[in-house]
Amino acid sequence: METQREVLVTIKGLGFVFHYDGKSRHNLMSPAFLSFFKEDYSSIVSLKDNQREIEEIHSHSKDAFPVLPDHLHHFSFIGVYKECGSKVIRCSDNKFRKCKAIHFSFQIDNKPFTKVFYLDGSLWHNKNAYAVLGKDFAE
C-alpha cells in the first residue's frame, strides 16, 4: 500500500475523506470530527410511540428538535462508535499523550470496518485531516 493517499469512507450513508498515512503507527481522529456523531437523542428516539412523554420533553426542552423528525431517522448515528479506554500514543505533532480510544465503524467500497481510533486534538492543525488511517488499517 502507498505511504500517503486519501480514502473515501462512508458512515451511515454520508461520505467523508480520511487521510491514509503508512508512517503513522495508529489510526487517529480529531475530537471535533467525532463530535459530529454524538447522539444527544439516543434515549429519546425510542419515545416516538409514547405521545404524552414526547409532549413533556417538548415542553421542558430548550432544543429546537428534542425528538428527531421522521425524515431524519436514517441519519441516526447510534452505534457508529463506542469508547474503549485510553492509551499513551505518539500524536500527529510527534508528542506522546494519553488519548481516548474508540471503536469506530465505517465503510470503504461497501466493505464494513470497525477499527480503533485515538482522539488526537492536534490532528487538524498538523495534517489538515479529520481522521488518519495508519499502519493499523493496512494490516
Buried (B, 14 or more C-beta within 10 A) or exposed (E): EEEEEEBEBBBBEEEBEBBBBBEBEBBBBBEEBBEEBEBEBEEBEEBEEEEEBBEEBEEEEEEEEBBBEEEEEEEBBEEBBEEEEBEEBBBBEEEEBEBBBBEBBBBBEEEEEEBBBBBBBBBBEBBEBBBBBBBBBEE
